[in-house]
Amino acid sequence: MGVLLDAISWLLLSLGGVFVFIGGLGALRMPNLYTRMHAASLTDTMGAVLIIVGIMLQAGASLAAIKLFAILLFLLLTSPTASNALASAALLAGMRPGEARTEDEEPGK
């Protein structure tokens, strides 16, 4: 049973790393703030969840697993809130979702 838990844990950790990598790549490749924010927030949240669950499996039934679960709940509550706050701030600053700005079109240049 220990080998199976280790295999599942390492699978979750690896998948979490892949999700975080894809989120970072998406943040670099997307054309504007809203698509970058969408790509990064979804994949980074999923990657962090997978990584924390993988670590929880490694920790077993202990106080560390309970603390990791509390961190997981905090992450699931704050990540969408932070993304919403960022989108609201961008909208208030005048960036509309349909506008795609490049580095050459930045205001003030």
Secondary structure, DSSP 4 states (H G I P E B T S, - for coil): -HHHHHHHHHHHHHHHHHHHHHHHHHHHHSSSHHHHHHHHHHHHHHHHHHHHHHHHHHH-SSHHHHHHHHHHHHHHHHHHHHHHHHHHHHHHTT--TT----GGG-TT-
